[in-house]
Amino acid sequence: MTLPQYLLPHHFASRLVFLATRLKFRPWKNWLIRWFINRYGVDMSVAEHASPLAYPDFNSFFTRALRKGARPICDDKDAITSPIDGTLSEIGCIEDGHLFQAKGRTYALESLLGGDKALARSFADGASATLYLPPKNYHRIHMPIDGCLTAMMYVPGRLFAVNPRTTRVVPGLYSRNERLISIFDTQAGRTALIMVGALFVGGIETIWTGRIAPRLHRQMTLWRPEQFAALPIALKRGEELGRFNLGSTVILLHAPGRIEWSANIQPGGTVHIGEPLGSIIPDR
């Protein structure tokens, strides 16, 4: 049921999970990891460390690395590849300033982007894809295209669950939840990768900042690249960008007329890191 989520203290509950998943007490963490693997059917054969006992705490298991070669990256230089292992929730075009959330539901692009009108205009009539990371999946996020970071914005919000059942019934879910928006300059123009927080998500991290959420002071924050120690922040397609410390959703936005999605991928399908979702439209 979704109704209790409106009443639940989202951030307090998520902070308790944050603490519980970092306990290093062996009986607790070993039991929790084994229970989780059995409950959700986690495939440990693709993990760098296949043994559940190899992890010092549950969060280390949840953010586990993949073994080398487990996810080959498409070598087509014009490909836009999946940034995650998970499920393709929605894919298509941004129409009249709105994106599809689920059947019969849309939400506003401007709201998703923290009310930034100029940023929203740059993606109007562009392309979008929403990708969900179920609990059993690998939870690191990788670049879908070569890019250089130009800005990053943290937008505070609620922490509704982002599973398919909740996305069908909670209006404007992705624009209501806490999220981190990273903007990149790419060969396909401006690209946004949005990491959406969710109920019990114990943290959102990037490789250049470390942990961004949870935050004690939940207020909108904008960063420019010059505020980061390592300059420039340029990542190749397939390189790790960040991670969720418990599962959630990633939304990709692309500028209009710059990419086209593959005709053979449909919402509800399984995707893996490095698999092509679409391609760059060549200059004419």
C-alpha atoms as an extended CHARMM CRD file, in Angstrom:
* protein
*
       284  EXT
         1         1  MET       CA              0.0000000000        0.0000000000        0.0000000000  PROA      1               0.0000000000
         2         2  THR       CA              1.1490000000        3.5220000000       -0.8160000000  PROA      2               0.0000000000
         3         3  LEU       CA             -0.9190000000        5.5420000000        1.6760000000  PROA      3               0.0000000000
         4         4  PRO       CA              1.3840000000        4.8260000000        4.6800000000  PROA      4               0.0000000000
         5         5  GLN       CA              4.2760000000        6.3820000000        2.7390000000  PROA      5               0.0000000000
         6         6  TYR       CA              2.5850000000        9.7950000000        2.9610000000  PROA      6               0.0000000000
         7         7  LEU       CA              2.6060000000        9.5100000000        6.7660000000  PROA      7               0.0000000000
         8         8  LEU       CA              6.0160000000        7.8930000000        7.2220000000  PROA      8               0.0000000000
         9         9  PRO       CA              8.9260000000       10.1360000000        8.3650000000  PROA      9               0.0000000000
        10        10  HSD       CA             10.9420000000        9.4030000000        5.2000000000  PROA      10              0.0000000000
        11        11  HSD       CA             14.2570000000       10.9490000000        6.1530000000  PROA      11              0.0000000000
        12        12  PHE       CA             14.2760000000        9.6600000000        9.7310000000  PROA      12              0.0000000000
        13        13  ALA       CA             13.5100000000        6.1160000000        8.5530000000  PROA      13              0.0000000000
        14        14  SER       CA             16.1860000000        6.3500000000        5.8710000000  PROA      14              0.0000000000
        15        15  ARG       CA             18.7640000000        7.5370000000        8.4200000000  PROA      15              0.0000000000
        16        16  LEU       CA             18.0330000000        4.5070000000       10.5990000000  PROA      16              0.0000000000
        17        17  VAL       CA             18.6350000000        2.2880000000        7.5750000000  PROA      17              0.0000000000
        18        18  PHE       CA             21.8170000000        4.2700000000        6.8490000000  PROA      18              0.0000000000
        19        19  LEU       CA             23.1480000000        3.3400000000       10.3010000000  PROA      19              0.0000000000
        20        20  ALA       CA             21.9380000000       -0.2580000000       10.2710000000  PROA      20              0.0000000000
        21        21  THR       CA             23.5460000000       -1.0360000000        6.9250000000  PROA      21              0.0000000000
        22        22  ARG       CA             26.9500000000        0.1500000000        8.1360000000  PROA      22              0.0000000000
        23        23  LEU       CA             27.1670000000       -1.9530000000       11.2970000000  PROA      23              0.0000000000
        24        24  LYS       CA             30.2270000000       -4.2150000000       11.1980000000  PROA      24              0.0000000000
        25        25  PHE       CA             28.9690000000       -6.6830000000       13.8270000000  PROA      25              0.0000000000
        26        26  ARG       CA             29.6360000000       -9.9600000000       11.9790000000  PROA      26              0.0000000000
        27        27  PRO       CA             26.5950000000      -12.0200000000       12.9870000000  PROA      27              0.0000000000
        28        28  TRP       CA             24.2980000000       -9.1220000000       12.0250000000  PROA      28              0.0000000000
        29        29  LYS       CA             25.8760000000       -8.1750000000        8.7260000000  PROA      29              0.0000000000
        30        30  ASN       CA             26.3930000000      -11.7890000000        7.6020000000  PROA      30              0.0000000000
        31        31  TRP       CA             22.7750000000      -12.6720000000        8.3700000000  PROA      31              0.0000000000
        32        32  LEU       CA             21.4790000000       -9.5360000000        6.6460000000  PROA      32              0.0000000000
        33        33  ILE       CA             23.5590000000      -10.0730000000        3.5040000000  PROA      33              0.0000000000
        34        34  ARG       CA             22.5410000000      -13.7410000000        3.2110000000  PROA      34              0.0000000000
        35        35  TRP       CA             18.8900000000      -12.9140000000        3.8300000000  PROA      35              0.0000000000
        36        36  PHE       CA             18.9910000000      -10.2040000000        1.1550000000  PROA      36              0.0000000000
        37        37  ILE       CA             20.6490000000      -12.4860000000       -1.4230000000  PROA      37              0.0000000000
        38        38  ASN       CA             18.0350000000      -15.1880000000       -0.8460000000  PROA      38              0.0000000000
        39        39  ARG       CA             15.0890000000      -12.7820000000       -0.6510000000  PROA      39              0.0000000000
        40        40  TYR       CA             15.8600000000      -10.9340000000       -3.8850000000  PROA      40              0.0000000000
        41        41  GLY       CA             17.8020000000      -13.5290000000       -5.8660000000  PROA      41              0.0000000000
        42        42  VAL       CA             21.0440000000      -11.5570000000       -6.1270000000  PROA      42              0.0000000000
        43        43  ASP       CA             23.4520000000      -12.9200000000       -8.7550000000  PROA      43              0.0000000000
        44        44  MET       CA             26.8220000000      -12.9110000000       -7.0220000000  PROA      44              0.0000000000
        45        45  SER       CA             28.5920000000      -14.5490000000       -9.9730000000  PROA      45              0.0000000000
        46        46  VAL       CA             29.1130000000      -11.1240000000      -11.5790000000  PROA      46              0.0000000000
        47        47  ALA       CA             30.4550000000       -9.5360000000       -8.3810000000  PROA      47              0.0000000000
        48        48  GLU       CA             34.1460000000       -8.8410000000       -7.8630000000  PROA      48              0.0000000000
        49        49  HSD       CA             33.8880000000      -10.6860000000       -4.5390000000  PROA      49              0.0000000000
        50        50  ALA       CA             31.3650000000      -13.5140000000       -4.8170000000  PROA      50              0.0000000000
        51        51  SER       CA             31.4220000000      -14.5520000000       -1.1510000000  PROA      51              0.0000000000
        52        52  PRO       CA             28.8660000000      -12.8160000000        1.1060000000  PROA      52              0.0000000000
        53        53  LEU       CA             31.4080000000      -13.0120000000        3.9290000000  PROA      53              0.0000000000
        54        54  ALA       CA             33.9070000000      -10.8410000000        2.0260000000  PROA      54              0.0000000000
        55        55  TYR       CA             32.0990000000       -7.5810000000        2.8710000000  PROA      55              0.0000000000
        56        56  PRO       CA             32.7180000000       -5.6630000000        6.1170000000  PROA      56              0.0000000000
        57        57  ASP       CA             29.1160000000       -4.4150000000        6.3080000000  PROA      57              0.0000000000
        58        58  PHE       CA             25.8500000000       -4.5930000000        4.3700000000  PROA      58              0.0000000000
        59        59  ASN       CA             26.4190000000       -1.3130000000        2.5490000000  PROA      59              0.0000000000
        60        60  SER       CA             29.7480000000       -2.5480000000        1.1860000000  PROA      60              0.0000000000
        61        61  PHE       CA             27.9100000000       -5.5910000000       -0.1700000000  PROA      61              0.0000000000
        62        62  PHE       CA             25.1220000000       -3.4640000000       -1.6240000000  PROA      62              0.0000000000
        63        63  THR       CA             27.5580000000       -1.1550000000       -3.4330000000  PROA      63              0.0000000000
        64        64  ARG       CA             29.7310000000       -4.1110000000       -4.5160000000  PROA      64              0.0000000000
        65        65  ALA       CA             31.8900000000       -3.8040000000       -7.6100000000  PROA      65              0.0000000000
        66        66  LEU       CA             31.4650000000       -6.0130000000      -10.6600000000  PROA      66              0.0000000000
        67        67  ARG       CA             34.1630000000       -8.4270000000      -11.6980000000  PROA      67              0.0000000000
        68        68  LYS       CA             36.2950000000       -7.2490000000      -14.5980000000  PROA      68              0.0000000000
        69        69  GLY       CA             34.6600000000       -7.9180000000      -17.9610000000  PROA      69              0.0000000000
        70        70  ALA       CA             31.2020000000       -8.6140000000      -16.5150000000  PROA      70              0.0000000000
        71        71  ARG       CA             29.6700000000       -5.6790000000      -18.3940000000  PROA      71              0.0000000000
        72        72  PRO       CA             31.3770000000       -5.0180000000      -21.7570000000  PROA      72              0.0000000000
        73        73  ILE       CA             30.7950000000       -1.5070000000      -23.0910000000  PROA      73              0.0000000000
        74        74  CYS       CA             29.4060000000       -1.1390000000      -26.6190000000  PROA      74              0.0000000000
        75        75  ASP       CA             32.2670000000        0.0020000000      -28.8700000000  PROA      75              0.0000000000
        76        76  ASP       CA             30.1000000000        2.0020000000      -31.2940000000  PROA      76              0.0000000000
        77        77  LYS       CA             31.4300000000        5.5440000000      -30.8530000000  PROA      77              0.0000000000
        78        78  ASP       CA             27.9460000000        7.0240000000      -31.4380000000  PROA      78              0.0000000000
        79        79  ALA       CA             26.1140000000        4.8010000000      -28.9390000000  PROA      79              0.0000000000
        80        80  ILE       CA             24.2720000000        6.0430000000      -25.8600000000  PROA      80              0.0000000000
        81        81  THR       CA             24.6130000000        3.1740000000      -23.3860000000  PROA      81              0.0000000000
        82        82  SER       CA             22.7210000000        2.1650000000      -20.2750000000  PROA      82              0.0000000000
        83        83  PRO       CA             24.1960000000        3.7530000000      -17.1330000000  PROA      83              0.0000000000
        84        84  ILE       CA             22.7940000000        1.0310000000      -14.8660000000  PROA      84              0.0000000000
        85        85  ASP       CA             21.7880000000       -2.5860000000      -14.4680000000  PROA      85              0.0000000000
        86        86  GLY       CA             18.0280000000       -2.6340000000      -14.0410000000  PROA      86              0.0000000000
        87        87  THR       CA             14.7080000000       -2.0680000000      -15.7600000000  PROA      87              0.0000000000
        88        88  LEU       CA             13.8200000000        0.4760000000      -18.4030000000  PROA      88              0.0000000000
        89        89  SER       CA             10.7600000000        2.2080000000      -16.9370000000  PROA      89              0.0000000000
        90        90  GLU       CA             10.0420000000        4.8050000000      -19.6400000000  PROA      90              0.0000000000
        91        91  ILE       CA             11.7900000000        6.0460000000      -22.7740000000  PROA      91              0.0000000000
        92        92  GLY       CA             10.7880000000        8.6090000000      -25.3760000000  PROA      92              0.0000000000
        93        93  CYS       CA             10.4930000000       12.3410000000      -25.9980000000  PROA      93              0.0000000000
        94        94  ILE       CA              9.8300000000       15.2640000000      -23.7030000000  PROA      94              0.0000000000
        95        95  GLU       CA              6.4980000000       16.6870000000      -24.8750000000  PROA      95              0.0000000000
        96        96  ASP       CA              5.0520000000       20.0780000000      -23.9000000000  PROA      96              0.0000000000
        97        97  GLY       CA              7.5330000000       20.3280000000      -21.0520000000  PROA      97              0.0000000000
        98        98  HSD       CA              6.4370000000       17.0310000000      -19.5050000000  PROA      98              0.0000000000
        99        99  LEU       CA              7.8940000000       13.5290000000      -19.1200000000  PROA      99              0.0000000000
       100       100  PHE       CA              6.0980000000       10.2170000000      -18.7230000000  PROA      100             0.0000000000
       101       101  GLN       CA              6.1710000000        8.7530000000      -15.2220000000  PROA      101             0.0000000000
       102       102  ALA       CA              3.8630000000        5.7890000000      -15.8050000000  PROA      102             0.0000000000
       103       103  LYS       CA              0.7950000000        4.9650000000      -17.8560000000  PROA      103             0.0000000000
       104       104  GLY       CA             -1.6100000000        7.8900000000      -17.5270000000  PROA      104             0.0000000000
       105       105  ARG       CA              0.8030000000       10.0320000000      -15.5000000000  PROA      105             0.0000000000
       106       106  THR       CA              3.2260000000       12.7610000000      -16.5180000000  PROA      106             0.0000000000
       107       107  TYR       CA              5.2380000000       15.3260000000      -14.5670000000  PROA      107             0.0000000000
       108       108  ALA       CA              6.8220000000       18.6830000000      -15.3500000000  PROA      108             0.0000000000
       109       109  LEU       CA             10.3910000000       18.9260000000      -16.6310000000  PROA      109             0.0000000000
       110       110  GLU       CA             10.8870000000       22.2610000000      -14.8710000000  PROA      110             0.0000000000
       111       111  SER       CA              9.8730000000       20.7790000000      -11.5250000000  PROA      111             0.0000000000
       112       112  LEU       CA             12.2310000000       17.8380000000      -12.0320000000  PROA      112             0.0000000000
       113       113  LEU       CA             15.0670000000       20.3230000000      -12.6180000000  PROA      113             0.0000000000
       114       114  GLY       CA             14.4400000000       22.1990000000       -9.3880000000  PROA      114             0.0000000000
       115       115  GLY       CA             12.4560000000       25.0180000000      -11.0050000000  PROA      115             0.0000000000
       116       116  ASP       CA             15.3840000000       26.1190000000      -13.2150000000  PROA      116             0.0000000000
       117       117  LYS       CA             13.5350000000       27.5820000000      -16.2100000000  PROA      117             0.0000000000
       118       118  ALA       CA             16.6280000000       28.1170000000      -18.3730000000  PROA      118             0.0000000000
       119       119  LEU       CA             17.8450000000       24.5760000000      -17.7960000000  PROA      119             0.0000000000
       120       120  ALA       CA             14.3850000000       23.1980000000      -18.5710000000  PROA      120             0.0000000000
       121       121  ARG       CA             14.2640000000       25.1440000000      -21.8470000000  PROA      121             0.0000000000
       122       122  SER       CA             17.5130000000       23.5300000000      -22.9580000000  PROA      122             0.0000000000
       123       123  PHE       CA             15.8880000000       20.0830000000      -22.7320000000  PROA      123             0.0000000000
       124       124  ALA       CA             12.4250000000       21.0280000000      -24.0150000000  PROA      124             0.0000000000
       125       125  ASP       CA             11.3760000000       18.6850000000      -26.8630000000  PROA      125             0.0000000000
       126       126  GLY       CA             14.4400000000       16.5690000000      -26.1260000000  PROA      126             0.0000000000
       127       127  ALA       CA             14.7620000000       12.8930000000      -25.2420000000  PROA      127             0.0000000000
       128       128  SER       CA             14.4120000000       11.1790000000      -21.8830000000  PROA      128             0.0000000000
       129       129  ALA       CA             14.8260000000        7.7300000000      -20.3650000000  PROA      129             0.0000000000
       130       130  THR       CA             13.9310000000        6.5360000000      -16.8670000000  PROA      130             0.0000000000
       131       131  LEU       CA             15.7550000000        3.5060000000      -15.4740000000  PROA      131             0.0000000000
       132       132  TYR       CA             14.8900000000        1.6990000000      -12.2570000000  PROA      132             0.0000000000
       133       133  LEU       CA             17.3870000000       -0.2370000000      -10.1300000000  PROA      133             0.0000000000
       134       134  PRO       CA             15.6000000000       -3.1290000000       -8.3480000000  PROA      134             0.0000000000
       135       135  PRO       CA             17.1080000000       -4.2280000000       -5.0140000000  PROA      135             0.0000000000
       136       136  LYS       CA             18.8970000000       -7.2570000000       -6.5110000000  PROA      136             0.0000000000
       137       137  ASN       CA             20.9100000000       -5.2650000000       -9.0120000000  PROA      137             0.0000000000
       138       138  TYR       CA             24.3720000000       -3.7180000000       -9.0320000000  PROA      138             0.0000000000
       139       139  HSD       CA             24.0140000000       -0.1620000000       -7.7250000000  PROA      139             0.0000000000
       140       140  ARG       CA             26.8090000000        1.8460000000       -9.2560000000  PROA      140             0.0000000000
       141       141  ILE       CA             26.0410000000        4.2880000000      -12.0480000000  PROA      141             0.0000000000
       142       142  HSD       CA             28.1990000000        4.6250000000      -15.1540000000  PROA      142             0.0000000000
       143       143  MET       CA             28.4520000000        7.2500000000      -17.8700000000  PROA      143             0.0000000000
       144       144  PRO       CA             26.2070000000        6.6720000000      -20.9030000000  PROA      144             0.0000000000
       145       145  ILE       CA             28.3620000000        8.9180000000      -23.1170000000  PROA      145             0.0000000000
       146       146  ASP       CA             31.6980000000       10.7480000000      -22.9280000000  PROA      146             0.0000000000
       147       147  GLY       CA             31.1330000000       13.9870000000      -21.0310000000  PROA      147             0.0000000000
       148       148  CYS       CA             32.5980000000       16.8640000000      -19.0460000000  PROA      148             0.0000000000
       149       149  LEU       CA             30.7490000000       18.0340000000      -15.9280000000  PROA      149             0.0000000000
       150       150  THR       CA             29.4780000000       21.6220000000      -16.1790000000  PROA      150             0.0000000000
       151       151  ALA       CA             27.1840000000       21.8480000000      -13.1240000000  PROA      151             0.0000000000
       152       152  MET       CA             25.5950000000       19.8140000000      -10.3440000000  PROA      152             0.0000000000
       153       153  MET       CA             22.4580000000       20.5530000000       -8.3470000000  PROA      153             0.0000000000
       154       154  TYR       CA             21.0950000000       18.9320000000       -5.2010000000  PROA      154             0.0000000000
       155       155  VAL       CA             17.3140000000       19.2760000000       -4.8480000000  PROA      155             0.0000000000
       156       156  PRO       CA             15.7790000000       18.3300000000       -1.4830000000  PROA      156             0.0000000000
       157       157  GLY       CA             12.5070000000       16.4660000000       -1.3160000000  PROA      157             0.0000000000
       158       158  ARG       CA             10.5500000000       13.4890000000       -0.0460000000  PROA      158             0.0000000000
       159       159  LEU       CA             11.7140000000        9.8880000000       -0.2400000000  PROA      159             0.0000000000
       160       160  PHE       CA              8.8060000000        7.9250000000       -1.6620000000  PROA      160             0.0000000000
       161       161  ALA       CA              9.6110000000        4.4370000000       -2.8880000000  PROA      161             0.0000000000
       162       162  VAL       CA             10.2640000000        4.3500000000       -6.6500000000  PROA      162             0.0000000000
       163       163  ASN       CA              9.1090000000        0.8160000000       -7.4130000000  PROA      163             0.0000000000
       164       164  PRO       CA              6.5930000000        0.3610000000      -10.2530000000  PROA      164             0.0000000000
       165       165  ARG       CA              3.6160000000        0.1750000000       -7.8760000000  PROA      165             0.0000000000
       166       166  THR       CA              4.4000000000        3.5540000000       -6.3100000000  PROA      166             0.0000000000
       167       167  THR       CA              5.2160000000        5.2990000000       -9.5910000000  PROA      167             0.0000000000
       168       168  ARG       CA              1.7630000000        4.3530000000      -10.8660000000  PROA      168             0.0000000000
       169       169  VAL       CA             -0.0690000000        6.0970000000       -8.0230000000  PROA      169             0.0000000000
       170       170  VAL       CA              2.0250000000        8.9770000000       -6.5800000000  PROA      170             0.0000000000
       171       171  PRO       CA              1.6550000000       12.1310000000       -8.7410000000  PROA      171             0.0000000000
       172       172  GLY       CA              4.9200000000       13.8270000000       -9.7560000000  PROA      172             0.0000000000
       173       173  LEU       CA              6.9520000000       11.2570000000       -7.8640000000  PROA      173             0.0000000000
       174       174  TYR       CA             10.3590000000       11.9820000000       -9.4260000000  PROA      174             0.0000000000
       175       175  SER       CA              9.9630000000       15.7380000000       -9.0570000000  PROA      175             0.0000000000
       176       176  ARG       CA              8.9450000000       15.3410000000       -5.3970000000  PROA      176             0.0000000000
       177       177  ASN       CA             11.7590000000       13.0590000000       -4.2710000000  PROA      177             0.0000000000
       178       178  GLU       CA             15.2510000000       14.1600000000       -3.2490000000  PROA      178             0.0000000000
       179       179  ARG       CA             17.5750000000       14.1290000000       -6.2580000000  PROA      179             0.0000000000
       180       180  LEU       CA             21.0200000000       14.9930000000       -7.5680000000  PROA      180             0.0000000000
       181       181  ILE       CA             21.2560000000       16.4980000000      -11.0560000000  PROA      181             0.0000000000
       182       182  SER       CA             24.5670000000       16.3350000000      -12.9420000000  PROA      182             0.0000000000
       183       183  ILE       CA             24.8720000000       18.2980000000      -16.1860000000  PROA      183             0.0000000000
       184       184  PHE       CA             27.4610000000       17.2840000000      -18.7850000000  PROA      184             0.0000000000
       185       185  ASP       CA             28.7210000000       18.7490000000      -22.0270000000  PROA      185             0.0000000000
       186       186  THR       CA             28.8790000000       15.8720000000      -24.5170000000  PROA      186             0.0000000000
       187       187  GLN       CA             29.1990000000       15.2260000000      -28.2410000000  PROA      187             0.0000000000
       188       188  ALA       CA             25.3960000000       14.9780000000      -28.2220000000  PROA      188             0.0000000000
       189       189  GLY       CA             25.0730000000       18.4120000000      -26.6340000000  PROA      189             0.0000000000
       190       190  ARG       CA             23.8720000000       19.0490000000      -23.1050000000  PROA      190             0.0000000000
       191       191  THR       CA             23.0800000000       15.8690000000      -21.1640000000  PROA      191             0.0000000000
       192       192  ALA       CA             21.6290000000       15.4890000000      -17.6700000000  PROA      192             0.0000000000
       193       193  LEU       CA             21.9220000000       12.4320000000      -15.4400000000  PROA      193             0.0000000000
       194       194  ILE       CA             19.5680000000       12.6230000000      -12.4690000000  PROA      194             0.0000000000
       195       195  MET       CA             19.9350000000       10.3120000000       -9.4730000000  PROA      195             0.0000000000
       196       196  VAL       CA             16.5790000000       10.1420000000       -7.6920000000  PROA      196             0.0000000000
       197       197  GLY       CA             16.5460000000        9.2720000000       -4.0130000000  PROA      197             0.0000000000
       198       198  ALA       CA             13.9920000000        6.8430000000       -2.5790000000  PROA      198             0.0000000000
       199       199  LEU       CA             12.6350000000        5.4340000000        0.6600000000  PROA      199             0.0000000000
       200       200  PHE       CA             15.4310000000        3.8180000000        2.7100000000  PROA      200             0.0000000000
       201       201  VAL       CA             18.1240000000        4.9960000000        0.2740000000  PROA      201             0.0000000000
       202       202  GLY       CA             21.0130000000        5.5110000000        2.6680000000  PROA      202             0.0000000000
       203       203  GLY       CA             23.0240000000        7.7860000000        0.4200000000  PROA      203             0.0000000000
       204       204  ILE       CA             23.7520000000        9.2060000000       -3.0220000000  PROA      204             0.0000000000
       205       205  GLU       CA             27.4180000000        9.5670000000       -3.9830000000  PROA      205             0.0000000000
       206       206  THR       CA             29.4970000000       10.7930000000       -6.9020000000  PROA      206             0.0000000000
       207       207  ILE       CA             33.1120000000        9.9050000000       -7.5440000000  PROA      207             0.0000000000
       208       208  TRP       CA             34.1640000000       13.5730000000       -7.3980000000  PROA      208             0.0000000000
       209       209  THR       CA             32.3530000000       14.6170000000       -4.1900000000  PROA      209             0.0000000000
       210       210  GLY       CA             31.8100000000       11.4490000000       -2.1830000000  PROA      210             0.0000000000
       211       211  ARG       CA             28.5090000000       11.3260000000       -0.2960000000  PROA      211             0.0000000000
       212       212  ILE       CA             25.9660000000       14.0120000000       -1.1900000000  PROA      212             0.0000000000
       213       213  ALA       CA             22.8890000000       12.6310000000        0.5660000000  PROA      213             0.0000000000
       214       214  PRO       CA             21.6200000000       12.2150000000        3.2020000000  PROA      214             0.0000000000
       215       215  ARG       CA             22.1880000000       15.8390000000        4.2230000000  PROA      215             0.0000000000
       216       216  LEU       CA             21.5410000000       17.4590000000        7.5800000000  PROA      216             0.0000000000
       217       217  HSD       CA             20.5570000000       20.7350000000        5.9190000000  PROA      217             0.0000000000
       218       218  ARG       CA             18.1880000000       19.8570000000        3.1120000000  PROA      218             0.0000000000
       219       219  GLN       CA             18.3040000000       22.9400000000        0.9320000000  PROA      219             0.0000000000
       220       220  MET       CA             18.8230000000       23.3550000000       -2.7780000000  PROA      220             0.0000000000
       221       221  THR       CA             22.5300000000       23.5600000000       -3.6020000000  PROA      221             0.0000000000
       222       222  LEU       CA             24.2580000000       24.3400000000       -6.8960000000  PROA      222             0.0000000000
       223       223  TRP       CA             27.8960000000       23.4810000000       -7.5970000000  PROA      223             0.0000000000
       224       224  ARG       CA             30.0870000000       24.6200000000      -10.4700000000  PROA      224             0.0000000000
       225       225  PRO       CA             33.1150000000       22.5770000000      -11.6330000000  PROA      225             0.0000000000
       226       226  GLU       CA             35.5910000000       25.0990000000      -10.2330000000  PROA      226             0.0000000000
       227       227  GLN       CA             34.3770000000       24.1730000000       -6.7360000000  PROA      227             0.0000000000
       228       228  PHE       CA             35.7430000000       20.6410000000       -7.1000000000  PROA      228             0.0000000000
       229       229  ALA       CA             39.3630000000       19.7570000000       -6.3980000000  PROA      229             0.0000000000
       230       230  ALA       CA             39.9670000000       17.6920000000       -9.5510000000  PROA      230             0.0000000000
       231       231  LEU       CA             39.5970000000       19.6900000000      -12.7600000000  PROA      231             0.0000000000
       232       232  PRO       CA             38.2790000000       19.0840000000      -15.3080000000  PROA      232             0.0000000000
       233       233  ILE       CA             35.8280000000       16.3350000000      -14.3570000000  PROA      233             0.0000000000
       234       234  ALA       CA             35.7270000000       14.4450000000      -17.6400000000  PROA      234             0.0000000000
       235       235  LEU       CA             34.4580000000       10.8840000000      -17.8450000000  PROA      235             0.0000000000
       236       236  LYS       CA             34.4480000000        8.3420000000      -20.6450000000  PROA      236             0.0000000000
       237       237  ARG       CA             31.4300000000        6.2630000000      -21.5500000000  PROA      237             0.0000000000
       238       238  GLY       CA             31.2650000000        3.2910000000      -19.2080000000  PROA      238             0.0000000000
       239       239  GLU       CA             33.3000000000        4.9060000000      -16.4180000000  PROA      239             0.0000000000
       240       240  GLU       CA             31.7960000000        4.9360000000      -12.9420000000  PROA      240             0.0000000000
       241       241  LEU       CA             30.0020000000        8.1690000000      -12.0690000000  PROA      241             0.0000000000
       242       242  GLY       CA             28.4400000000        7.4570000000       -8.6890000000  PROA      242             0.0000000000
       243       243  ARG       CA             26.3640000000        5.0500000000       -6.6540000000  PROA      243             0.0000000000
       244       244  PHE       CA             23.2420000000        4.5680000000       -4.5940000000  PROA      244             0.0000000000
       245       245  ASN       CA             23.5820000000        3.1430000000       -1.0990000000  PROA      245             0.0000000000
       246       246  LEU       CA             20.2600000000        1.3010000000       -1.5680000000  PROA      246             0.0000000000
       247       247  GLY       CA             18.2800000000        1.2460000000       -4.7830000000  PROA      247             0.0000000000
       248       248  SER       CA             16.5330000000        3.9380000000       -6.7190000000  PROA      248             0.0000000000
       249       249  THR       CA             16.1140000000        5.4810000000      -10.1950000000  PROA      249             0.0000000000
       250       250  VAL       CA             18.2250000000        7.2810000000      -12.8070000000  PROA      250             0.0000000000
       251       251  ILE       CA             16.7410000000        9.6860000000      -15.3660000000  PROA      251             0.0000000000
       252       252  LEU       CA             18.6160000000       10.6840000000      -18.5260000000  PROA      252             0.0000000000
       253       253  LEU       CA             17.8150000000       13.8960000000      -20.4150000000  PROA      253             0.0000000000
       254       254  HSD       CA             19.2400000000       14.8480000000      -23.8070000000  PROA      254             0.0000000000
       255       255  ALA       CA             19.0020000000       18.0670000000      -25.7910000000  PROA      255             0.0000000000
       256       256  PRO       CA             16.4850000000       18.1100000000      -28.6800000000  PROA      256             0.0000000000
       257       257  GLY       CA             17.4650000000       16.7060000000      -32.0620000000  PROA      257             0.0000000000
       258       258  ARG       CA             20.7410000000       15.2000000000      -30.8860000000  PROA      258             0.0000000000
       259       259  ILE       CA             19.9700000000       11.5400000000      -30.1590000000  PROA      259             0.0000000000
       260       260  GLU       CA             17.4730000000        8.8650000000      -31.1540000000  PROA      260             0.0000000000
       261       261  TRP       CA             16.4580000000        5.9030000000      -29.0480000000  PROA      261             0.0000000000
       262       262  SER       CA             16.7820000000        2.3790000000      -30.4360000000  PROA      262             0.0000000000
       263       263  ALA       CA             13.5620000000        1.0000000000      -31.9090000000  PROA      263             0.0000000000
       264       264  ASN       CA             14.1090000000       -2.4380000000      -30.3600000000  PROA      264             0.0000000000
       265       265  ILE       CA             14.0280000000       -1.3740000000      -26.7030000000  PROA      265             0.0000000000
       266       266  GLN       CA             10.7530000000       -1.0260000000      -24.8530000000  PROA      266             0.0000000000
       267       267  PRO       CA              9.6270000000       -0.0060000000      -21.3510000000  PROA      267             0.0000000000
       268       268  GLY       CA              9.6570000000       -2.9370000000      -18.9700000000  PROA      268             0.0000000000
       269       269  GLY       CA             12.7360000000       -4.5140000000      -20.5030000000  PROA      269             0.0000000000
       270       270  THR       CA             15.9260000000       -5.4120000000      -18.6590000000  PROA      270             0.0000000000
       271       271  VAL       CA             19.0470000000       -3.3560000000      -19.3700000000  PROA      271             0.0000000000
       272       272  HSD       CA             22.7020000000       -3.7410000000      -18.4370000000  PROA      272             0.0000000000
       273       273  ILE       CA             25.5600000000       -1.2740000000      -18.1980000000  PROA      273             0.0000000000
       274       274  GLY       CA             27.2100000000       -0.7510000000      -21.5570000000  PROA      274             0.0000000000
       275       275  GLU       CA             24.2910000000       -1.9400000000      -23.6790000000  PROA      275             0.0000000000
       276       276  PRO       CA             23.1360000000        0.5840000000      -26.3040000000  PROA      276             0.0000000000
       277       277  LEU       CA             19.9210000000        2.4950000000      -25.6270000000  PROA      277             0.0000000000
       278       278  GLY       CA             20.2380000000        4.7830000000      -28.6230000000  PROA      278             0.0000000000
       279       279  SER       CA             22.6930000000        6.6900000000      -30.7830000000  PROA      279             0.0000000000
       280       280  ILE       CA             23.8690000000       10.1830000000      -31.5670000000  PROA      280             0.0000000000
       281       281  ILE       CA             22.2610000000       11.7680000000      -34.6100000000  PROA      281             0.0000000000
       282       282  PRO       CA             25.1160000000       12.6760000000      -36.9700000000  PROA      282             0.0000000000
       283       283  ASP       CA             25.5360000000       16.2940000000      -38.0240000000  PROA      283             0.0000000000
       284       284  ARG       CA             24.0380000000       17.0260000000      -41.4080000000  PROA      284             0.0000000000
